[in-house]
Amino acid sequence: MMAEGGQVAAELSEAAQGELMDQCEDQFAQLEKLQNEIILFDFCENPQDQAVNRLMATEAELKQWLTVEPKLLASNSEVLLKAGKEEMLKLCSELEMVVSCHEAKRDKLRETKELEQKWLEEKKQALIAANDHVDRLQMEKGKLPGHSVLHDTKTKIQKMKVYQERLMECLGDILEKHVPCPHQNEPSTNKKKKKNITQELDEDLISLNEILELLMNKVLNTPHDPYVTIDNTFWPPYVEMLLRYGIAVRHHENNFKIRLETFC
């Protein structure tokens, strides 16, 4: 019984429906009348006069609507209550959509704010660390005089030069002992076996140590053109050994030029 009563209350009564249908019929009749007048008016005038008259009629109608007070759709309270409910439900649905959109936007802004705050905190920590490092360097700079820093730099450079010379001497000794010049220090037993080969060797052949020095000096002096041209003073087995073990590389266009490999 309660469900049936609610359903009946939700619907309009027959009297309210009849009144609403009568108002709708009156409105449709008025619209048909106005439409017929517009059609007859369009056939009677030329296009230019028709456009001017339409503009004047629209302005007059606008002024009239501005002065007219709004009227109720119907005098029946039941019809007004039903229309008000439908309008309120529609408005509530639209407001719920607006609230949902604003909540999503608020959540997005909140997430962006948290990310920005985290980024700002990281930048602050980096700035504090940089300032501390600058202060520490300034304190160290204040404690050490300028000539002391210069003296330490010169001492380090001198130590590096001495270390480089020692390395070069060790390299020269190793090469002289294990890889001597082709026409030097050959045993007497090997001289007979390699008699024909030694006769063909040029007396101007340079040692492997000298070849490496040429390659290194070329790289240091002219880094834009580090290639050395192979001539008759380069013993081919030494050149082949440097190329095979990746110490030197050939020019990609000229096979008679080599350079020191770039070691990383």
C-alpha positions in Angstrom: 0.0 0.0 0.0 2.8 2.4 0.8 4.5 1.6 -2.5 1.3 2.2 -4.5 0.7 5.4 -2.6 4.2 6.6 -3.5 3.8 5.7 -7.2 0.5 7.6 -7.3 2.1 10.6 -5.6 4.9 10.6 -8.1 2.5 10.8 -11.0 0.2 13.7 -12.0 -3.5 13.6 -11.4 -5.9 13.5 -14.3 -6.9 17.1 -13.7 -3.3 18.3 -13.7 -2.5 16.3 -16.9 -5.6 17.7 -18.6 -4.7 21.2 -17.7 -1.1 20.7 -18.9 -2.3 19.2 -22.2 -4.6 22.2 -22.8 -1.7 24.6 -22.3 0.4 22.7 -24.7 -2.3 22.7 -27.3 -2.7 26.5 -26.9 1.0 27.0 -27.3 1.2 24.8 -30.4 -1.8 26.6 -31.9 -0.1 30.0 -31.3 3.2 28.7 -32.8 1.3 27.5 -36.0 -0.4 30.9 -36.3 2.9 32.8 -36.0 4.5 30.4 -38.5 1.8 31.0 -41.0 2.1 34.7 -40.6 5.9 34.5 -41.2 5.4 32.5 -44.4 2.8 34.9 -45.8 5.0 37.8 -44.8 8.0 36.3 -46.6 6.1 35.9 -49.9 4.8 39.5 -49.9 8.2 41.3 -49.6 11.4 41.4 -51.5 14.5 39.9 -49.8 16.1 43.3 -48.8 12.9 44.7 -47.2 12.3 41.3 -45.6 15.7 41.4 -43.9 15.2 44.9 -42.6 11.7 44.1 -41.4 12.9 41.0 -39.6 15.6 43.0 -37.8 13.1 45.6 -36.7 10.6 43.0 -35.6 13.3 41.2 -33.6 14.4 44.4 -31.9 10.7 45.2 -31.0 10.2 41.7 -29.7 13.4 42.0 -27.6 12.2 45.3 -26.0 8.8 43.7 -25.4 10.3 40.7 -23.6 12.5 42.9 -21.5 9.4 44.7 -20.2 7.2 41.7 -19.7 7.3 40.1 -16.3 7.8 36.3 -16.2 4.7 34.2 -15.7 4.2 30.8 -14.3 4.0 27.8 -16.6 0.8 26.7 -15.1 -1.5 27.7 -12.3 -1.9 24.2 -11.0 0.4 23.6 -8.0 0.8 19.9 -8.8 2.2 20.7 -12.2 4.6 23.3 -10.8 5.7 20.8 -8.1 6.4 18.1 -10.7 8.3 20.5 -13.0 10.3 21.9 -10.0 11.3 18.4 -9.0 12.4 17.5 -12.5 14.4 20.7 -12.7 16.0 20.1 -9.3 16.9 16.6 -10.2 18.5 17.8 -13.4 20.3 20.5 -11.6 21.5 18.1 -8.9 22.9 15.7 -11.6 24.8 18.6 -13.3 26.1 19.7 -9.9 27.3 16.2 -9.1 29.2 16.2 -12.4 30.8 19.5 -11.6 31.8 18.3 -8.1 33.3 15.2 -9.5 35.4 17.2 -12.1 36.5 19.6 -9.4 37.5 16.7 -7.1 39.6 15.1 -9.8 41.2 18.4 -10.6 41.9 19.0 -6.9 43.5 15.5 -6.5 45.7 16.3 -9.6 46.7 19.6 -8.2 47.5 18.0 -4.8 49.7 15.4 -6.5 51.5 18.1 -8.5 52.0 20.2 -5.3 53.6 17.2 -3.6 55.9 16.6 -6.5 56.9 20.3 -6.6 57.5 20.4 -2.9 59.7 17.3 -3.1 61.6 18.8 -6.0 62.0 22.1 -4.0 63.3 20.2 -1.0 65.9 18.4 -3.1 67.0 21.7 -4.6 67.3 23.2 -1.2 69.4 20.3 0.0 71.7 20.6 -3.1 72.0 24.4 -2.5 73.0 23.8 1.1 75.6 21.2 0.1 77.0 23.5 -2.5 77.2 26.4 -0.1 79.0 24.2 2.5 81.4 23.1 -0.2 82.1 26.7 -1.2 82.6 27.7 2.4 85.0 24.8 3.0 87.0 25.7 -0.1 87.2 29.4 0.9 88.4 28.4 4.4 91.1 26.1 2.8 92.0 28.9 0.4 92.4 31.3 3.4 94.6 28.9 5.2 97.0 28.2 2.3 98.9 31.1 0.8 99.1 31.5 -2.9 102.8 30.7 -3.3 102.3 27.4 -1.3 99.6 26.3 -3.9 101.9 27.2 -6.7 104.8 25.4 -5.1 102.8 22.2 -4.6 101.7 22.3 -8.3 105.2 22.7 -9.5 106.3 19.8 -7.2 103.6 17.6 -8.6 104.6 18.5 -12.2 108.2 17.7 -11.4 107.3 14.4 -9.9 105.2 13.5 -13.0 108.2 14.3 -15.2 110.5 12.2 -13.2 108.0 9.3 -13.2 107.6 9.7 -17.0 111.4 9.6 -17.5 111.7 6.5 -15.4 108.9 4.8 -17.4 110.6 5.7 -20.7 113.9 4.3 -19.4 112.3 1.1 -18.3 110.5 0.7 -21.6 113.8 1.4 -23.5 115.7 -1.2 -21.4 113.0 -3.8 -22.0 112.8 -3.2 -25.7 116.6 -3.1 -26.0 116.9 -6.4 -24.2 114.0 -8.4 -25.7 113.4 -6.6 -29.0 116.8 -5.2 -30.2 117.6 -3.7 -33.6 117.5 -6.4 -36.3 121.2 -6.0 -37.3 122.6 -5.9 -33.7 123.5 -8.6 -31.2 123.0 -11.6 -33.4 124.6 -14.8 -32.2 127.4 -16.3 -34.3 125.3 -19.5 -34.8 122.4 -17.5 -36.1 124.6 -15.4 -38.4 125.4 -18.4 -40.6 121.8 -19.5 -40.8 120.6 -16.0 -41.6 123.4 -14.9 -43.8 121.2 -14.2 -46.8 118.6 -12.4 -44.6 121.1 -10.1 -42.9 122.7 -9.1 -46.2 119.3 -7.8 -47.3 118.8 -5.8 -44.1 119.4 -2.1 -44.3 122.0 -0.7 -41.9 119.7 2.3 -41.2 117.0 0.3 -39.6 115.7 1.8 -36.3 114.8 -0.1 -33.2 111.3 -0.7 -31.9 111.9 1.8 -29.2 112.6 4.5 -31.7 109.5 3.6 -33.7 107.4 3.9 -30.6 109.0 7.3 -29.7 108.2 8.5 -33.2 104.6 7.5 -32.9 104.2 9.0 -29.4 105.9 12.3 -30.4 103.7 12.6 -33.5 100.5 12.2 -31.4 101.7 14.8 -28.9 103.0 17.3 -31.4 100.4 17.1 -34.1 97.3 15.5 -32.7 95.3 16.5 -35.7 97.6 14.5 -37.9 99.1 11.6 -35.8 100.1 9.4 -38.8 103.8 8.5 -39.4 104.9 7.5 -42.9 106.6 4.1 -43.1 110.0 4.2 -44.9 112.9 1.8 -45.4 114.1 2.4 -41.8 111.0 0.6 -40.4 111.6 -3.1 -40.1 108.4 -4.8 -41.4 108.2 -7.5 -38.7 108.2 -4.7 -36.1 105.4 -2.8 -37.9 103.4 -6.1 -38.3 103.8 -6.8 -34.6 102.5 -3.3 -33.6 99.5 -3.7 -35.9 98.7 -7.3 -34.8 98.7 -6.5 -31.1 96.6 -3.4 -31.4 99.4 -0.9 -30.5 99.2 0.9 -33.9 96.7 1.2 -36.7 97.0 1.8 -40.4 95.6 4.8 -42.3 92.3 3.8 -43.9 93.4 5.2 -47.3 97.2 4.9 -47.2 98.7 1.6 -46.1 102.2 3.2 -45.7 101.0 5.4 -42.8 100.4 4.2 -39.2 99.5 5.9 -36.0 99.4 5.0 -32.3 96.2 3.5 -31.2 93.9 5.6 -29.0 94.0 4.0 -25.5 91.1 4.9 -23.3 
